[in-house]
Amino acid sequence: MRVLVNLHRQHGRSAIAVIALIAIFISALIGFLISKWGVTGGVMLLISTIAPLAIFFIIKNPKFGVLIYLIAAYLVMFVISIGVNFPLGTVMDGILLLLLIGFLLDQKINPDWTILKYPISIVIIVWILYNMIQIINPNAESKLAWLYTIRSVAAVMLSYFIFSYQIKSIAFIRTIIKIWLFLSFIGALYAIKQEYFGFSDFEQRNIDSSPLFTTLLFIDGHWRKWSIFSDPVAFSYNMIVSSILCISLMFAPFKLSTKILLGMLTVLFLYVMLFSGTRAAYVLLPAAMALLCIMKLNIKVFFIGSIATVFFLILIFIPTSNYTLFRFQSAFRPSDDASYSVRANNQKRIQPYIKSHPIGGGLGSTGTWGAKFSPNSYLAQFPPDSGYMRVAVELGWVGLLLICALFMMGMINGINNYFRIKNKELKAYCLGMTLIVFALTIGNFPQEAIVQFPLNVYFYLFLAIINVVYRLDTQEQFHAKNLES
């Protein structure tokens, strides 16, 4: 808007008219390409038009790039599901690369490598190096599987350093959280649309294209919902994470109206989360709230937590014929769940392999990439069904120790920083991130919690904010002491 005002002042109405004509021409051209070659044609033109500007602004203004990256991570799977035949995963990699270039350019001008000294940073660096040397893993069946997998398990971790370095103010944290909650709100509304108004045409086509898709989503006469995400698991975990954030922000020194809004969003996120039918997600909120009661050490919080516990117990044991409530109850009775028994048996079956292969069978040796690149191998037939199990199988018990160390460092840093921070708003942010990391630590056992967009990106945002808020609070206390002296 400021640019348009300046143009108007300098060149008058003619400049605005030219810009308007260009915009109309581009819009008409996009419309023509969509009618001629479908959505992909329009998207390709749009990307080719804005790409040069985007590249310039991302490198020139890294904060802008961070926001674009976070928004894109939230929406990329929905855009793919629409039917856009374009390598959007590569676009995400490209944005991350541009942010890294901007980071390195900043380091040339104002060197500051203190972010590498955090315990979390050290574990992440070791993890990335360990994944890189997996290319020479003698047990690996395919080098291509490593190439396709390294992006999602190691390269994306570099975003942690970007977030740690570029988030330099409490105002920017507020902006990130507002955008995050707004995107979650959009996801919640779309889930309501799916539940009460049915699937869109492109979603129905995706369902019809794969019998396996139908088998996974249609359970007991009811369709599981996934909103704008890749699958019901990603949807439910995102709603749980967002609800935990809202609850934590209620302890910040915000206005009453803001806290009421946060409470309403919490109820909305938890309500639509039930549409996913993902039982693993149901236990995450009670677990996070238990840690909240411990960290707050407050009689009022403990009292509210006790009431919530009674409410949950009633929900778990009350007789019901409602499908959603029954599936919720089954999450707390794993011994009665046939799928849980199958997973337990699979995990027991693979344990001898894990013990005898300390560095695993190689990245991408299980799941989709294993079936594609080494279909006849032993590991390609194994369904991981768990983030920890996948790491143990592909990277061995050495890799399992590393990923557990990462979660543990996140928890230790979060708890320590929470009790050291003085600023109440920063304290609430630290509390939220710590509870979320704890919930995902638990959620990574029954499912793969941090491998799909957007949580594969946002998880490293959570870890970064834990350190950033302590750094900002330390700076604030230092300036306060200088003013006093």
N, C-alpha and C positions, 0 to 999 in steps of 0.2 A: 504494500500500500504506500509506504514511504517513497519507494522508487517511482510509482505512478505520479505521486504528488510532485516530486522533483521534475519529472519529465513534463508535467503540465506547466510548471512554472517556467521551465527553460525553453520549451518548444511549443507550448500552447496546445490547442485542441488537436492539431494535426498529428502529433506524436501519439496521442491516445487513440485517435481514429485508426492509425496504422496498426497499432498493437491489437485493437479490436478486430480489424480485418484479418490479421494473421491468425488470431485465435479462432475466428469463424472458419477460416480456410482449413486450419488443422482439424477442427472439430468435424467439418464436412468430410475431410479426407479419411479420418478415423471411421466415420460412419460408413463411408463407401467401402473401405477395406473390410469392415466387419460383415457387411452384406455380401462381399465378394469371397472372402476367405475365412469368415467366422471371427470369433473373439481373438484368436491368435494374431491375425493380421493387424487388428486395431491395437492390440497390446504391443506388438513389435514396433509399430510406428510411434506409439506413445513413448516407449522406452528409448527408441533412437532419438526422439525429439528432446526429451528431458535429460537423457544420460549425460551429455557434456556438462550441462549446468549442475546436475547432481554431483558429478565427480569433482567439479571445482568447489562447490559449497561444502562437500563432505571433508575434503582435505583442508580447505581454508577455515572452515568453522566446524571443528570436531564435535561440538555439542549438538549441532544440527544433525551430523552424521549419526551420533549415538541415538537420537530420537528416531531417525528414519530406520535405523537398524532394529530398534525395539518394536516399532510399529509393524515393520515388514515381517519380523519373526512371528508376530501374532496373527497376521493375515495371510501369510504365504500359502498355508495348506488349503485355505478356503479358495483362494484364486486358482490353485492347481485343480481342486475338485470341480470347479466350474467347467474345466475342459481346456484351459490355456496350455497349448502344446509348446511350452517354452521352458528352458532350463532355469527355473526360478531358484533352485538350490544353488546354482552357480552364481546367480545374481547376489544371493546372500553372502556367498564366499567373497564376491567382488567388493561388496560394501565393507566387509570385515578387513579385506586387504587395504582398501583406501583409508580406513581408520588407522590401520597399522602404519601406513605411510605418513599420515598426519602426525601420529605419535612420534615416529622417528625424526620427522622434521622438527617437531617441538624440542626433542632431546638435543638436536644439533644447536638450537638457539639457547635453550635454557635446560641444561642437563640436570635431571633429577631421577635417579634410579632407586629411590628409597622404597618404592612399591615392591621391589624384588626382595626386600628383606623380611617381609611378613612371612610367618610360618605357612600360611595358606599358599603364598606365592611359591615357596620352595617346593611344596608337595606337588603343585601344578606343573612346575618346571620338570621335576623328576618324572611325573606321569607322562608328559609330552615326550620326553626323551625315551622313556621306556616303550611307548607306543611306536616311536620312529624306528627303533632298532628291531621291532617285531618283523620288519620286512625281511630280516635274515633268519627268522625263526625256522629251524630245520623241520619242525612238525607241521608247518603250514602247507596246505594243499594248493593254495593259489595266491599269487602275488597281486592279481587284479582285485581279489576280495579285500586285501589290505588297502589298496589304493582307494576303493570305494568307501571303505569304513573309516579311514583315518580322519576324514573331514568331520564326521559327526562325533567322534570320541576324543579327538585331540586338538585339531585345528580350531574348533569353536571355543576351546578353553582360552585361547589368546584374548578373547573378548573380556575376560576377567581383568587383564592388565589395562585394556582400554578404559573400562569402567572405573577402575581404581585411580587412574591418572586423570581422566577428563572430568569426573564428578568432583568439583572443587567448592561447591557452595550448597547451603541448605536450600536455597531457592531452586536450584537445579534438581535436587532430590524431590522437592515438592512437585515440580513439573513432571518428572518421570512417573511419580506415583499417581498423579491425576490422570495422565494418559493411560497408564496401566489399568486403573479402575474403570475408566471410560470404555476401554476396549473389552474388559471383562463384562461390563454392563451390556455392551452390544452382543457379546457372545451369549449372555443369559437370555436376552430378548429373542435371539434367533433360536435358541433351544425351545423357548415357549412356542414360537412359531411352528417348529417341527412337531412338538408334542400335540398341539391343539388344532393346527391347520394343515398338518401333513408335510411331506417332503416336496421340495421343488423338483422340476422335471429333470434337471441334471443330476440331482441326488438319486432319484428313482432309477435313472439310467445306470448310474454307478452300482446300485444295488442289484439290478437285473443282470449286469455284466458278469457277476461272479457268484456262483452258488455258495462258495465258501463265505463270502461276505454276508449272505443271507443267513447262513448257519450261525455265524458269530453274533449277528445283530438281532435276530428274531428268536426270542426266548420266552417260552411259556405263553405264547400268543401275544407277545408285546414287543414292539420295536424299541431297541435301545437308541438313544439319541447321542449325537456327537457335535451338534452346533456347528461352529465354523472351524472346528479342529479336525485332526486327521482321523480320530477314532474316539470311542466313548471313554477310554482310559485317559487320554490326553485332556479331553473335555472335563471330566470329573476332577482330575488332579488340579487343573487350572482353577476351577471354581473353589475347591478347598483352599488352595493357596491364597486366592483373593479374599476369601472370607476370613482366614486367619489374619491377613494384613488389616482388614477393616476392624476386627476385634482389637488388635494391638494398637491401632491409631486412636481408639477411644480413650486410651490412657495419656494421649498427648494433650497439651493445653489448648485445645481447639474450642470454638464456640459450641454452645449446646446444639444449635441447628446443624452444625457439621457432624456432631456425634450422632444425632438422630438419623441423619442421612447415611452415615456409616452403618448404623444398626439396620436400617432398611435394606441396604446393599447386602449385608451379611445374610439376612433372611432370604433375600432373592437368590443369592449365589448357592446357598445350601439347598434351597427348594429345587432349583433347576438341576443341581448336581444329581438328585435322585433319578432324574430322567435317564441318566447314563446307564443305570443298572450295574455300575462298577462297584462290587462289594469291597474291593480293597480300599477304596476311597473313604468308605464310611467310618473306618476306625481311626483315620488320621486326625480328624478334628478333636475327638476325645483325648487322644494322645497329646496333641499340642496344648490343649487346655489344661491337662495335668501338669505339664511343664510350666505353663503360665502361672498356675497357682503356687508352684514351688519357687519360681523366680520372683514373683511379686511379694511373697511373704507378708501378705496383707489379710487381716481378718475378714474384711468386706469381700475381697476376691475369693477367699476360701469359702465363705458362706454362699456366694453366688455359684461357685463351682460345685458345691454340695447339692444345691437345688438342681443344677444342670445334670449332675450325675444321676439323681433320682429320676429326672425326666427321661434320660437315656435308658435307664433300666426298665422303666415302664414301656418305652417304645420297643425294647428288645424282647420283652416277655409277654406283652399283651397279645391275646389271640387275634388273628386277622385273616381276612380273605383277600385283602388288597395286595395286588402284585408288587407294587413298589415298596410297601412296608414289609412284606414278607421277604423280599430280596435283601432289604436293609437288615432285617433280623438274622438272616442266614450268614451275614458277614461275621457275626459274633459267635457262630456255631460251626467252625471250620470242620469239625469231625463229622458233621452231617452233610458236608458238601462233597459231592462226587468229584468235581473238578479239582478240588484241593487235594484229594487223595491221589488223583492221577499225577499232579505236580509233585507231591511228596515222593511218590514212587520213582518218577523220572529223576529227581534230584538224588535219591539214594542210589539209583542205577549208575549215575555219572560220577559219583564220588571217587571210585577207584582210579578213574582216568585223571581226575584233578590231582589226586595225591601223587600219581606217577609222572605228571607233566607240570613241573613248577612254573614254566613260562607259557603253558597253554598250547592250544592247537593253532594259534594264529588269529589275527583280526579277521572278522568276517567269515569265520569257519562254521558258524551256526546261523540259523534263521534264514532270512531271504537271500542274503549273499552267499551263504553256504550252499543252499539249494541251487543257486544259479551257477556258481563257479566251480563247485566241487560236489555235484549231486550224489556221487557214489561213495563219498567219504562217510566215516562213522559219525562225525560231529554234525554233518548236514542233516541227519535224521533226528537230531536232538532238539526239542523245542525248549528254549531257555526259560521263557515265562517269568523271568526275574532279572532285574538289573545286576544283582550280585552273582547270580548263576552264570549269566552271559560272560561277565568279566572273568569268573573263575575258570570257565571252559576255554575261552579264547586267549586269556592272558595269564592263566595259571593262578596258583595261590599267591604268587608274588604280586601279580596285578590286583588280586583281591585285597591284599594287605594295603596296597597303595590307595585304592578307591575308598577303603574303610578309613584310612588315615586322613583322606581329604574331608570326608564327612565329619570325622572326629575333630579335626582342626577347626572346621567351621563352627562346630558346637562350642568348643573350648573358647575360641576367640569371641564368639557371640556372647557367651555367659560372662566372661571376664570383662569385656568392654561394657556390657550393660551395667554392671555394678560400679564401673569407674566413671561413666559419663554423668555429667552434672546437668546439662541442658535437657529439659524434660521432653522436648520434641524429638531431639536426636535420640534420646533414650527409648522413646516409643518406636522409632524406626529400627533401632538395633534389636529391640524386643521382637518386632514383627519378623525381621529377617532370620533371627535365631530360631523362632518357633517354626518358621517355614522350612528351614534347613533340617530341623529335627523331624518334621512331618515327612519330608521327602526321604530322609534316612530310613524311616520305617517303610514308607511307600515303595522304596526301591527293592524291597524283598518280594512282595507278591507280584509286582509288575516292574516294567522298565520305566522308571520315573523321569529320567532326564535325557532321553534320547530323541524325543520328538519336539518339533517346534510347538509352542514357543519356549517351553521349559528348558530345552537344551541350551538356550541362550540366557534365559532369565535366571537360571540357577547360579550362573557366574556373576550376574548382577547382584543377587542376594549376598553372595560371599564378599563381593567388593564393597557393598554398602556397609557391611559389618565393620570393615576396617575404616572406610571413609568417615563414618559418623564419629568414630573415636578420634580420628585425626582432626576433624573440624571442631570437636569439643575441646581437644587439647589446645588448639590454636585460640579458641574463644577464651579459655581460662588464662592462657598466657597473656593475651591482650588485656584482660580484666586486671590481672596482677600489675601489669605495667602502668595502667591508668591509676591504680591505687597508690603506687609508689611515686 
